[in-house]
Amino acid sequence: MPIEFRKIVVSSRFSPPDSGGAESSQEIEYRMDPLTGRWCRLNVVRARRPRQVSVDTSAIGELAERARASCPFCPEAIEKSTPTYTQLPYKRLKRGDCWVFPNLFPFSKHHSVTVFTREHFKTLDQITADELMNGLNASLEYLRDVAALDPAARYWLLCWNNQPPAGASILHPHLQVLADEKPANTLQQEIEASEKYSREGSCYWGDLIEVEEERGERMVKHGERVAWIASYAPLGNREAIAIFKGISSLSRLAPSDVEEFCKGLMGVTRYYVDAGFTSLNLAFYSGPSDSDISKYFYLHARIVARPSPTPIYVNDDGFLEKLFLEPVIDATPEDLAASLRKYMP
């Protein structure tokens, strides 16, 4: 079944100030996600719009220094300041410098936090592939233990909010790890749409990798097990997608898959920092842990850049994103892919 990269282009015409009444225009692209039919809007000129706040990235370092003494995730405090499990064979899971323990304010029956570095504060370019790899592997070990305890919790979420603009309330780098009986909204939409697509006889995700490889516009790197693509219709700015070929669930990841992903992720984070972004969201979209649905759905991760933390910053979520679920994007995926290729190992 052919994948359709559909878009509608319109022009907004107006007379800018100080133009003497001359008309100007900006192009807006409406792009439709080929799988779900979800729409987003692109206008690259918006990246240059004025902001009535100054960028002061030194503030986050000052905040980190003040918060260090009361940080519950630092090594000297973590065993006194974090909750413990009551139904697993350990109170907390410790693997090297990684700790996994319950979230004190959960929004899932099984909701944990993985602290993956001893350091209280690290900028995005200081976090290493080994640290993230160890954190992901420790999180997966915990999720497998949850599956043995509660087989109905089949949908695993493994996510990263880096710094306050991405939703992190504690600066110490950490992951969010959840297991639910039902998939989150966007994941459910993608699974259902993937299954529907497969009725025509092929897997959308395999077809997507193939067509993006042929077109070359948004393919960043086609690795051994992981393909990196700039999303055609992004959910957020500078969105990169890592697709795990032939794997439908986090439960089926091998350590080598995690290692390949983390090395590629380092390319994304290096690009973000050089492009002026030091905050991000990352989420894995995983099929059920107890079933292999790779006939029509592949495990994938989405990474989006968020505003850099300053005392007051302009959030990139406005009324369209929050209330209409329609992202407004200020860089084309094609330009993103061209930039990201230079950073991939």
C-alpha positions in Angstrom: 0.0 0.0 0.0 1.6 3.3 -1.0 2.3 5.9 1.7 0.9 9.3 1.0 2.8 12.3 2.2 -0.1 14.8 2.0 0.2 18.5 2.5 -1.7 21.7 1.8 0.1 25.0 1.3 -1.5 28.3 1.8 -0.2 31.9 1.9 -0.9 34.5 4.6 -0.8 38.0 3.0 -0.3 41.2 5.0 1.6 44.5 5.1 4.4 44.4 7.7 5.2 47.5 9.7 7.7 49.9 8.2 7.0 48.4 4.7 5.3 51.5 3.4 2.1 49.5 2.7 3.9 46.9 0.5 2.4 43.4 0.7 4.3 40.5 2.0 3.4 36.8 2.5 4.3 33.8 4.5 3.7 30.2 3.5 2.0 27.8 5.9 2.1 24.1 5.3 -0.6 21.8 6.7 0.9 18.3 6.8 -1.0 15.1 7.5 0.6 12.2 9.3 0.5 9.3 6.8 -0.6 6.8 9.4 -3.1 8.4 11.7 -4.4 11.4 9.6 -3.3 13.8 12.4 -2.5 17.3 11.1 0.3 19.8 12.0 1.2 23.2 10.7 4.7 24.4 9.5 5.9 28.0 9.2 9.7 28.3 9.3 9.5 32.1 9.6 8.0 31.7 13.1 11.4 30.7 14.4 12.4 34.3 13.9 9.4 35.9 15.7 10.3 38.3 18.5 10.2 37.2 22.1 9.8 39.7 25.0 12.0 37.6 27.3 15.8 37.3 27.2 17.6 34.0 26.9 19.7 33.4 30.0 20.8 29.8 30.2 23.1 30.5 33.2 20.0 30.6 35.4 19.5 26.9 35.2 23.0 26.3 36.6 22.3 28.7 39.5 19.0 27.0 40.2 20.7 23.6 40.2 23.3 24.7 42.7 20.7 26.0 45.0 18.6 22.8 44.7 21.5 20.4 45.3 21.3 20.4 49.1 17.6 19.3 49.0 17.8 17.0 46.0 16.2 13.6 46.9 17.9 11.9 43.9 21.5 12.6 44.9 23.5 9.6 46.2 23.7 10.8 49.8 19.9 11.3 50.0 18.3 8.7 47.7 17.9 5.9 50.2 16.4 8.3 52.8 14.2 10.5 50.5 12.6 8.1 48.0 9.8 5.6 48.5 10.2 1.8 48.3 8.4 -1.1 46.7 6.1 -3.4 48.8 5.3 -6.1 46.2 8.6 -6.6 44.4 11.5 -8.7 45.7 13.5 -5.5 46.4 12.8 -2.2 48.0 14.5 -0.4 45.3 16.3 -1.7 42.2 20.0 -0.7 42.1 22.2 -1.4 39.1 25.6 0.3 39.2 24.9 4.1 39.5 21.2 3.6 38.5 18.3 3.5 41.0 14.7 2.5 40.2 12.1 3.3 42.8 8.3 4.2 43.0 7.2 7.7 41.9 6.0 9.4 45.0 3.2 11.1 43.0 2.2 8.4 40.5 -0.3 8.7 37.6 -0.3 4.9 36.9 -0.7 1.8 39.0 2.9 1.0 38.3 4.9 4.2 38.0 8.6 4.4 38.8 11.5 6.7 38.4 14.9 5.7 37.2 17.8 7.9 38.3 20.6 7.1 35.9 23.5 9.3 37.0 25.1 10.2 40.3 25.6 13.8 39.2 22.9 16.2 40.5 22.9 18.3 37.3 24.2 17.7 33.8 23.6 19.7 30.7 22.2 17.7 27.8 25.6 17.5 26.1 27.2 16.1 29.3 24.9 13.1 29.6 26.6 10.1 28.1 25.4 7.1 26.0 26.5 4.7 28.7 24.5 6.5 31.4 21.3 6.4 29.3 22.0 2.8 28.2 22.4 1.7 31.9 19.2 3.7 32.8 17.2 2.1 30.0 18.4 -1.4 30.9 17.6 -0.9 34.6 14.2 0.4 33.7 13.5 -2.6 31.4 14.6 -5.0 34.2 12.0 -3.3 36.5 9.3 -3.6 33.9 9.9 -7.3 33.4 9.6 -7.8 37.2 6.3 -5.8 37.1 5.1 -8.1 34.2 5.7 -11.2 36.4 3.8 -9.6 39.2 0.9 -8.1 37.2 0.6 -9.6 33.7 -2.3 -7.4 32.9 0.0 -4.3 32.9 1.0 -5.0 29.3 1.6 -1.5 28.0 5.0 -0.1 29.0 5.9 3.6 28.9 9.5 4.6 29.1 10.0 8.4 28.9 12.4 11.2 29.6 11.5 14.8 30.6 14.8 16.7 30.5 14.8 19.9 32.5 11.8 22.0 33.6 10.6 23.2 30.2 10.0 19.5 29.4 8.0 18.9 32.6 10.8 17.8 35.0 10.1 19.0 38.5 13.5 17.8 39.8 16.7 18.7 38.0 18.6 15.5 38.7 18.4 13.6 35.4 15.9 10.8 35.6 13.5 8.7 33.5 9.7 8.0 34.0 8.7 4.3 33.8 5.1 3.1 33.7 3.1 0.0 33.1 -0.6 0.2 32.3 -3.4 -2.1 31.4 -4.4 0.1 28.4 -2.3 2.0 25.9 -1.9 5.8 26.1 -4.1 7.7 23.6 -1.6 8.4 20.9 -0.1 4.9 21.2 -3.6 3.4 20.8 -4.3 5.5 17.7 -1.0 4.3 16.2 -1.5 0.7 16.9 -5.1 0.7 15.5 -4.0 2.6 12.4 -1.1 0.3 11.9 -3.4 -2.8 12.1 -5.8 -1.2 9.6 -3.0 -0.4 7.2 -1.7 -4.0 7.4 -5.0 -5.3 5.9 -3.7 -4.2 2.6 -0.9 -6.7 3.0 2.1 -4.9 4.4 3.5 -3.2 7.6 3.3 0.6 7.6 6.6 0.9 9.6 8.5 -1.3 7.2 7.1 0.6 4.3 7.9 3.9 5.9 11.6 3.0 6.3 11.7 1.8 2.7 10.1 4.8 1.2 12.0 7.3 3.3 15.2 5.5 2.3 14.2 5.8 -1.4 13.3 9.5 -1.1 16.2 10.5 1.0 14.6 13.7 2.2 14.0 12.7 5.9 16.1 9.6 6.4 18.8 10.4 8.9 20.5 7.0 9.4 19.5 3.5 8.5 21.3 1.4 11.1 21.4 -2.3 11.7 18.4 -2.5 14.0 17.3 1.2 14.3 16.3 3.6 11.6 16.4 7.3 12.4 13.9 9.5 10.5 12.8 13.2 10.8 9.0 13.0 11.2 7.0 14.2 8.2 4.2 15.6 10.4 5.9 16.2 13.8 4.3 16.2 17.2 6.8 18.8 18.3 9.8 20.9 17.1 12.9 19.2 15.8 11.2 15.7 16.1 13.3 12.7 15.4 11.9 9.2 15.3 13.9 6.0 16.0 12.2 2.9 14.6 13.3 -0.5 15.8 13.0 -2.8 12.8 11.0 -5.9 13.3 10.5 -5.3 17.1 7.1 -4.4 18.4 7.7 -4.1 22.2 10.1 -2.8 24.7 9.9 -6.3 26.3 11.7 -7.7 23.2 14.7 -5.3 23.2 18.1 -6.8 23.4 21.0 -5.0 25.1 22.6 -4.5 21.7 19.4 -2.7 20.5 19.5 -0.4 23.5 23.2 0.3 22.8 22.6 1.2 19.1 19.7 3.5 20.1 21.7 5.3 22.8 24.6 6.0 20.4 22.1 7.4 17.9 20.4 9.5 20.5 23.7 11.1 21.3 23.7 12.5 17.8 20.3 14.0 18.4 21.3 15.6 21.7 24.5 17.1 20.3 22.5 18.6 17.4 19.9 20.0 19.9 22.6 21.7 22.0 24.3 23.2 18.9 20.9 24.4 17.7 20.3 26.2 21.0 18.0 23.6 22.7 19.0 22.1 26.1 15.7 20.5 27.0 13.8 17.6 25.4 11.0 15.1 25.7 11.5 11.4 24.7 8.9 8.6 24.7 8.9 5.0 23.5 5.8 3.9 21.7 5.6 0.2 22.6 3.2 -2.6 21.7 1.9 -5.0 24.4 4.7 -6.7 26.3 3.2 -10.2 26.0 2.4 -10.2 22.3 4.4 -9.9 19.1 2.5 -7.5 16.8 5.6 -6.8 14.6 3.5 -8.0 11.6 2.0 -4.5 11.6 3.6 -2.4 14.4 7.2 -1.5 15.2 8.4 -0.1 18.5 9.6 3.4 18.0 10.8 6.4 20.1 10.0 10.1 19.4 12.3 12.8 20.6 11.3 16.5 20.5 13.2 19.7 21.4 11.8 21.9 24.1 12.6 25.6 25.0 15.8 26.2 26.8 15.3 26.9 30.5 15.5 30.6 31.4 13.9 32.5 34.3 10.9 33.2 32.0 10.7 31.4 28.7 8.2 31.3 25.8 6.6 27.8 25.9 6.2 26.1 22.6 2.8 24.7 23.5 -0.1 27.2 22.9 -3.8 26.9 22.2 -3.4 24.8 19.0 -1.2 22.3 20.7 -2.9 22.0 24.0 -6.6 22.5 23.1 -6.7 21.4 19.5 -3.9 18.8 19.5 -2.4 20.3 16.3 1.3 21.2 16.6 2.7 24.3 15.1 6.3 23.6 13.8 9.0 26.2 13.0 11.5 24.0 11.1 11.0 21.6 8.2 11.7 17.9 8.8 13.8 17.9 5.6 16.1 20.6 6.9 16.2 18.8 10.3 17.3 15.5 8.6 20.0 17.2 6.7 21.4 18.7 10.0 21.0 15.5 12.0 23.0 13.4 9.5 26.1 15.4 10.4 25.8 14.3 14.0 25.1 10.6 13.7 27.8 8.2 14.6 
